[in-house]
Amino acid sequence: MRARSQQIVLATHIKQLKDCTRCPHMVGPVVTGPAVVSKVYLIGQAPGPHEGELGRPFAWTAGKMLFRWFGSIGVAEEEFRSLVYMAAVCRCFPGKTTGGGDRVPSGDEIAHCSSWMKDEIDLLKPELVIPVGRLAIEQVLGSSLLVDTIGKQFSTTLLGHHCDVIPLPHPSGASTWFKREPGKALLTQALTIIGNHSAWQQIQAASKQ
Ligand code: SF4
């Protein structure tokens, strides 16, 4: 399918996604990026409490850190948003727990939302998938152990499509994992591997045009 046709199908997909109400316990609204036809597919965990109002993924403090990481390998935030498809394990804010933390999506909610991901993967056929955070890494690789997955490139089949996977830790300010060893070195290694991937280099070249 040519890029223009893909873009039209993707735009329709996003319109339908924005109307999704499958999960009664999700706070919403659905948070999604634009219809970017890309060979790089980023998977976040779920939006936080601010992204719904701001209307785009990674729009708050974790996003600042994430885009600092991508900037360090040659692609600034706005270029990234316009060149990479930004997905998530769940596209709605799950709400808070009684303890005040963000609720972890249930298995049913993850399953409901994965059908949106399946449609996107079928359409885009990404060469490089970047899962960000334990929940996303677990959905893609089946393992959520950061020391076993960060700093490495995997070759896997995701929802029926073969692709390369380079995971990143969650860039939350509350996390200390990537600020001290071995996390710090593993994060640097992961970013180097992403920067050397052919799909990323195409994004990087396009960002300079
Ligand atoms: S989390 Fe996903 S499946 Fe559930 S309501 Fe939001 S968009 Fe729909």
Boltz pocket constraint, residues with backbone or C-beta under 6 A from the ligand:
constraints:
  - pocket:
      binder: B
      contacts: [[A, 17], [A, 20], [A, 21], [A, 22], [A, 23], [A, 26], [A, 30], [A, 89], [A, 90], [A, 91], [A, 92], [A, 109], [A, 112], [A, 113]]
      max_distance: 6.0
